[in-house]
Amino acid sequence: MEAAAEFASAALAEDPANAVLQARLGSIQMTLGRLDEAVQNLRYAAEAAPDLGIVWNEYGVALARAGASQDAERALRRALSLSPEIPQIHNNYGNMLRERGDYAHAIASYRAALERKPDYLEARGNLGVALQEAGDVAAAVACFETVLEANADDGAAWTHLGAAFAAQGRLVEAEEAHRKAIVLRPDSPDGYNNLGIVLKDQGRLDAARDAYQAALDRDPEDAGVHSNLLMCLCYDSSVDASETITMHRAWAARHAPERTTEPFDLEEEGTLRVGYLSPDFRDHSVAFFVDSLFANHTADRISLHCYSDVAEPDATTARLRNHVPCWHDVYQDDGETLYRRIRDDGIQVLVDLAGHTANNRLPVFARCAAPVQVTWLGYGMTTGMPQMDYLLSDGWVDPEGPADDWCTEELYRLPSGFMCYTPPEDCPLPERETGRSVTFGSFNNLSKMNGDVIELWAQVLNAVPTSRLLLKSRQLADPQIGGRLRDAFEGLGIDGSRLDFAGRTATREEHFDLYGGVDVALDTFPYNGATTTCEALWMGTPVVSLASDRHVGRFGVTFLSRAGYPQWVAPSLDAYVSIAAQLAQERPEPEAIRAQVAKSVLTDGALAARDLEDALHEMWRRWRGSEDG
């Protein structure tokens, strides 16, 4: 390709007014990744040949790759107006729309391309990606299968099909698709990363870590893949504090190195300007723990800003937005735009709600978008970043002493607890099934159900011989995954007929109704439930939780202690079995549990907001003191 660039340059030197040659050189430079040169040459070509749609098309694609989305849109619109019959232009315009989250118009553009060229496999595959991102997974699968019928060696199509299968809960088929993609494209990190996601969802953590590492070996600069690898640590009881710190610091050293911080020019007048940044201001567990806080923040103490990185806003987004005076939709912002937006807003304390979970914006924090930076809620471990000043916690989940060894940030312990649960509205207690055996249950993610958890739950079932176990997780929609889990219990002497599995329910109401068939909820470890534990308590179901040695392994301690049920926290495996068996015998009244939770600090949004505001002001005072000192 370098030779082609040299040839095009030589030809252009002999005929410098030839717009087609200029465009050809720009296209070659774009393929080589020399985007600045490509944009410059294609701009010259477009100016020299203003009526050539194909030139404007190439110019638009180069601008899009260079991150100039608005200029790219103008160029591609010009191309479409000049040459609407060319399917490639519709495809490229669809790509630009999809990148900025405009799925409806992207889908229309891909379909326009296919109307002009029905066998245009690239557009068919892109249509599938857009349909999946818009939520029409079945239609996406049909697109990818059409591509593969025409070309079974399309590795990218296998990768996309695997992701679509996973979204449908067909995890075994998803794994097979990703493995085919890897065979066809062994040097591509995408297949390995997606394989890691599927293996993690199946609870096969060692294999998942190997897959993520293989992806990272192929693209060491992919911060998202590296974060996926770190996420596996949360589920692994064999990982200690030293390994946690080391691996997270390695991420920070590679993807968020310390740099000279741009000076802050902040006005001291007015209330403290606090920004919350999250991709999860939607129907997501994070929303259940910020709702009442946002509603109770006091305007005379906090100027509240939310930076919503949500691709598809929903009813939860709208509800949160009603609490927030300064709401910013930032999904389309690249890193530089978002960084500059936060700086221009004069944010004094910036709170990360994602950590190393999907779609995080940690690189923005790496540039120190605000003087004080805090991580909280969305992730169960340290970020590893020296630019992150604090990790919000409490004395239950992170007691003084060894807990500090797990974090690069300073732990700031909130007196009333670091998570405040917002119970769902219009959610009556479910009708309890009568005349049945005692039923234990867990609605936690299958990834948390490791071998040690399964072994402990088998002991619980043995301690209550006539009992049953109901497990609900989206992964259990795949019957083969359920079969493997049943085999694991049977290998421990538990009759498989005592187990019931459920996948994702169609509605939240159906999800809550399932608690009517659960007498005692069993928590996972070392990664405790968060939303699942709080939901179970609100639905009147007692929860038994094992206290571990790390942040994610003590969620049950903080929730149950603050709800008024510290006696349901087990200090050991034997105690876990004993408490579960005792609760199965006592069967506490659901009405009493809900009443206790409703009056507890676990759901006291006003108290939690006041404590958080005190903490944020104290952090700001410390920063001002360090600057003045």
N, C-alpha and C positions, 0 to 999 in steps of 0.2 A: 504493500500500500504506500510506503514511503516512495518507492520508485514511481508509482502512479502520480503522487503529488509532485515529484520533480518533473515528470513529463508534462503535466498540466501547467506547471509554472513556466516551463520553457515555451510551450505553445502559446501561452498568454503573453509572454514577452514579445513574441513575434506579431501578435494580434491583440494589443491591449484593449481595444474597443469591443472585443467579442464577449458579450454578456453571457453567452452559453458556456464559454470556457471559464469565465470568472465563477459562474455558478458551479461548474464541475469541480474546480479547485476547492471552493468552499465546502462542497459536499464531501470531498475526500478528507479535508482537514477535520470536518465534523466526525467522520468515522475514526480518525486517528486521535480524537479527543482534544484537538487543538481548537477549542471553542472560540477563543477571542479572534483568532485569524479567520475562522470559518464565518463568524458573524460579520466581520468586516468585509470579506470578499462577497458574501451573499448580499450584503446591503448594497455594495457597489453594483452587483448584477441586477438587483431589483430596481435600482434607480436608472440603470441603463436600459432595462427592458421592462418598463412599468406595466406592460400588457401581457406578460407571460405568467400565467397562473402557476406553472410548475416551479418557476424560480421563486415566487413568493411563498410557495409551499415549503421549499427547502429552507428559505430564510426563516419562516415561522418555526420550523422544527429546531433549527439551530438556536433561535432565541429561547425557545422553551427549555432546551437542554442547558442553556446558560443561566436559567432562572429568571429571565425577563418575561414573565407570564403575560403581562398586559400588552407589551409589544408583540409577543408571539400571537396572541389572539387577534390583534389587528392585522398582522401579516397573513394569517391563515384565513381570516374572513375575506381579505382581498383576493387570496388565491381562489376561494370558493366562488366569489362573485365573477371572476374571470374564467374559471374552468370548472363549473359545477358537475361536469360529466366525468371527472377523474375520480375514481373511488379512493385512491390513496390520500387525496386531500381530505376527504370526509373522515377517513380512518385517523389521520394525524390530528385533525381538529377534535375528534372524539378523545384521543389520548390526552390532549391538553385539558379538555373539560373534566375528564376523569381524575386527572392529577389534582385538580382543585376541588374535588368532591361534588361536582355537578353531574351526578350520575344519570339523571333523567335525560338531559340534553346529550350527554356522551352516548347513551344507548341509542338515541335517535340518529346521531351521526354515524355510528357503526352500522346501523340498519340501512342508512342511506348508502353507505359504501357497498353493502351486500346487495342492495337492489340493483346497483350498477354492475356488480361482479359477484354473482352468487357463490362462486368457488374461491373467493378471497379468504383463505384460511387464517391469515393474520388478523383480519377484521373480525372473523368469527370467534377466534380466541379472545380478542380484546373485548368483544361483546360479552362473552362469558364472564370475564373478570369484572366488568361493570355491573352485570346483572347480579353476580354474587355480592359485590360490595353494596348494591342497592337492596339486598335481602331476598332476591328471587333465586335461591340456590338451585332449585330443580331445573329452572331454565338454563342456569349456568352449566350444570352437569350436561344437559343436552347439547350445548354448544361445544364443550370440550370433547364429548364423545363423537360428535360430527367431525371435528378436526382429526381425531385419532383414527376414525374409520378411513379417512383419506390418507393419513400419514401416521402410521403406528410408531414411527421413530421420532416423533416430535417430543423431545424431552420437556420443553416448557409446558406443553399441553398436559403431560402426565403430572407435572408439579401442580398445575392449577386444578386438575381433576382431583388430585389427592386432597388439596385444601378444601374443595367443595364437598367431597365425601366426608371429611372430618366435620365440616359445619353441619352436615346431616346426621352426625353421630355414627357414621359407618367407618369406624376407626380401623378395623382390620383391612378393609378395602383401601382406605387412605394410605395405610402403611405400604401395601403392595404397590400402589401407584407411585409413591415417592421412591420406593426402591427401584422401580423401572426407570424413573427419571434419572436416578443416580447412575444406573448402568449406561444410559444414553448420553449423559452429560457429567462424567465423573469429576470434571474440574470445576463445575458450578457449585457455589455454596448453597444455592436455594434449595435444592433437593435435600441436602443434609439438614439444613435448618428446619424445614417443614417436617422431615422425618423425626427430628428431635422433639418438635411440638407434639406430634402424634404419640410418640413413645412416652413422653412425660404424661400426657393425658391418660394413657393406659396404666400409669403407675410404674413403668419400667425405667426407673430413674438412672441406673447405671448406663443402660443403653442410650438413654436420652442424652446424658452428658457426653458420651462418646460421639454421638451424632453432631451435637453442637460444636464440640471441639474440632471435628472434621470440617465443619462449615467455616469455623474461625481460622483453621489452618489455610483454607483457600482464600479467605478474605480477612486478614487480621485487623483491618480498619473498620469492620462492621460493628458499630457499638451496640446495635440492637441484638444481634446474634450473641455477642458477649454478655449482654444483660440476660438473655434467655438462659445461658449457661449458669449465671449466678442464681437465677430463680430456682434452679434445681437444688441449690444448697438449703433452701428453706424447708424442703421436704425430707432431708437426709439427716437422721439422728446420729450418724457417725461423724459428721462434720463438727469440729470444735471451734472455739473462738479464734485461735491462731490462724487456722486455715481460712476462716471467714474473712478476717481482716486482710490477710495476704492476698486472697483472690479479688476482693473488692478494690484494694489499693492498686492491684495490677490493672484492673479496668480503668481506674482514674488516671493512672500514669500513661496509659495508651490513648485514651479518648478524651480526657479532660485535664491535660497538663496545666500546671499553674503558669500564669502569664501576668504581665504587668496590667494591673487593673486601671481602667479608665477612671479618672477622678470623678467623684460624685459632686454635683452642684445642686444641692437640695435646699428648698425653703423650709425653715423650721416652723413657720406659722401654721396654725390649724391643727386638726386631729392627725393621729398617726395613720399614714397611708400604708395599708396592708393589701398585698395581692396574693390570691390563691390561684395556682396554675394546675390544671388537671385535664386529661382526656376523658374523664369518667363522670362529668356532670350530666348524667343520664341514668337510665335504669341499670344501676350498678351498685355494688355494695358500698362503695365510697359515699354515694349520695345519702345513704341511711345514717351516716355519721357526721355529715356536715349540715344537713337540713336544719335542725333545730339551732345549731350554732349560728348559721347565717341569719336565721330569723330573730335571734336574740342579741346579735351584736348591737351595741349602742352607738348611735351616730355621733355623739359628742366625744367618744373615745377612739373610734375606729372609722376611718374613711375606707370603706370596703370595696375592693376591686376583685373581680373574678375573670380569669383568662381561660375561656372555655375552648379546649382543643378537641371538640366533639364533631365527628364527621356527620352524624345523623341525629340532630336534636330530637327529643321526645317530650312526653308530658312531664317527666321528672325534670328535664332541663328547664321547661317553662316554669315549674313550681320553684325551683331554686332561683331562677332569674328574678322572680317576684320579690325575693328577699334582698336583692343586691342592687344598690344604686348605680354602680359603675360596672356594667357587664361588657366584656369584650369577646367576640367570637374570633378565635385566632387559628382555626383549623387550616386556613389557606396561607398563614404566615410561614415563611421559611425562618430559619434560625436567626438570621440577621434582622429581619423585619420584626420578629417577636422581641428580640433583645432590645432593639431600638424603641419599640413601643413601650416596653416596661420602663426603660430609662426615661423616656419623655414624660411618662405619667408620674415620675418622681416617687416611685414606690420605695418605701423605707425598709419594709420587711416583706420578703417574698417567700411564700410557703409552697413547697413541692408536695403534691398529693399522689405521686406515682412511683417514685423511686425507680427501681429497675424493672417495673412492670411494662406491659406493652404500650407503645406510643408515647413513651416518656420524653421529656424535653431537658434532660440533664445537661446536654451541651450548652444550653442557655445559662444554666446555673454555673457552669464551668467558667463562663466569662464574667461572673459576678454582676448580674443584672440589677442587683439591689445590695445595699450595704450589709444587711443582715439576711441570711438565707437559712431556711428551716425545712427539714423533711419530716413528713408526718403521714400516717394513716394507710397509704396505698401499698406499702411494701414492708415486709417483715424483718428487714435487716438494715445494716448500714449502707449508705451509698458508696462509701470509700473515698469520697471527695474531700480534699482539704478546704475547698471553697464552700462547703456546706457546714454552717456553724453549729446548728443544733438539731437534735432529733427529739421530738416531743414524745414523752412517755409518762409513766407514773410509778409510784413505789410498789405497786402490786406486780406489774408486768416486768419491771426492771428494778429490783431492790438494790439499795446501795451496796457497792462492793464489786463482785465479779462481773455484774452486768455491764459495767463501764468498759470492760475489756473487749466487748463485742463490737464496739462502735468507734469510728474515726471522729464522729461528731461528739459534741458535749451533750450528754443526756439532760434534758430539762423536764423534771417530773412535775406534772400538774397535780395539785392536791385532790381534786375531785375525780381524777381519772382522765386518761388520754383519749378515750372514745366515749362519745355520748350517743346513745341509740335513739333514733326517731321511730317510734312504732308506726306501722301502717295505719292509715285511717280506714274507717268502715270495715273493720276486720273482726267480726265476732268470733268467739271461741268455737271451735268445731264441735259437732256432735260426736260424742264418744261412743265407739262401738262397744256393745255389751255382749257378754257370753262368749268371749274369746280368750285365748291364752295371752299371758303377758307378752307384750311385744316391745323389744328394744328397737331403736332406730337411729340412723345417721343420715343426714341430708348433705354431708360434706362432699367436696370434690373428690373423685376417685383417686386423684394423684396423691392425696393425703393418706390413703388407705394402704400403707406399706405392710410388709410381712409381719413386723412386730405388732402393728395395730390389729391385723387379722388374728394373730395368735392370741392377743389379749381378749378380743371379742369372743373368740371360741371358748376361752375360759369363763367368760360371763355366761354364755349359753349353757355351759356345763354346770355352772353353779345354780341355774334355774332350769331344771331339765325339761319342763314343758314349754319353755319360752320360744319365741320366734324373733327373727331379725329382719327389719325392713331397711333396705339401703336405697337411697335415691340420689342419682347423679346423672348429669346429661350423658356421660359416657356409657351408662348402662342401657341406653337405647339400642346399642349394638349387642345382639344376643350372644355373639362369640365372646365379647368382653365379660358379659354376665356368666357365661359358661366357665371361663377361666377362674373367675372369682368363686363360683360355686365349687369348682375343683379344689381350690386352695382351702376352703373350709372343710370339705370332705376329707382332705389329706390330714386334717387335724381332728378327725373323728366326729365332725358335725354332719348330720344327715342333711343333704341338700334340700330336702322338702321343707325344712324349717326356715328357709331363706326366701324373701320376696324382694324383687328388684323393680325399680321404677326409673324411667328416664325423665327428661324435661317435660313438665306439664304444659298444656296449651295456655293456661291462664294462671295468674298469681293466686286467684281464689281457689283453684284446684290444688295448687301447691300447699296452701295453708290448710285446706281440708284434710290433707293426708295426715296431719298431726293428730287427727281424731283417732287414728289407728296406732298411735305410738304412746307407750306408757312412760318410757325412760329414754332420753336421748343420750347417745354415747359419743363423746368427743374423740377426735383424732390426735395423734402426736407424732413427731415433735411439732408439727404444724397444726395448732388448734384452730377450731372454727371461730369465726368472728360474727358475721351476719347470721350464720346458721345457729350459733349458740343463742344469740339475742332473740332471733325469731322463735326458737323452741320455747324459751322462757315466756315470751309474750303470748304464745299459743297455749300456755299453761302446762308445758311439759318440763319435768325436771331434767337437768343435765348433769352428767358426771364427767369430770375433766381431770386429766393427769397433769400435775405441775412439772414442768421441765426446767432446763437450765438456761433457756434463751428467750428472747423477746417473743417470737412466734409461738413458743411452747408454754407461754404463761397468759395468753389471752383469756383462757378459762378462769384463771385466778382473779384477774381484774374484773371480769364481767360478773362472775358468781359472787365475789366478795362485795362488790358495790351494789348488787341486786339484793343482798341480804341472805345469801345462801353459801357462806364460806365452807360449810360442812360438806358440800358436794364436791369440793376440790380434793383430789386424792394425792397424797405425797408419795405413793408407791404403787407398783402394779397390783400387789395384793390388796391394798386399800381400794383401788379402783373397782376390782371385782366385788369386794365386800359392799361398797357404797351402792353399786349398781343393783346387787341382789336385794339390799335393804330397801331401796326405792321401789323396786318391783313389788315388794311385799306391802309397802305402805301406800303406794299410789297416791301421792299428795293431790289435793283438790286443785284442778286447773284454775278455778275462780280465785282461789287464795294466792296462787303463784302470780297470776296477772295483777292482782291488786297490790301485791308486794312490789313487783317490778315497777308498776305505775307510780308509786310514791317514792321510789329509790333514787339515789344519785345517778344511777345508770341512765335514766331518762330525763334528768333535770337539765334541760337546755339552757335555762337562764343562769344556773350556777356554773355550768361548763363554759359558757360564753364569758362570764365574768373572770373566771380563772385564766382562760386563754388570753383575754385582753390584758390582764395583769402581767402574764408571762411575756407577751409581745412588747409591752411597754418597758419591762425590765430588760429585755434583750436590746431594745433600742437605747436605753440609758447606758448600758454597758458599752455599746459601740461608740456612743458619743463620748463617754469617759475615756475610752482608748484613743479616740481621735484627739481629744483635748489634752490628754496626758502626755 
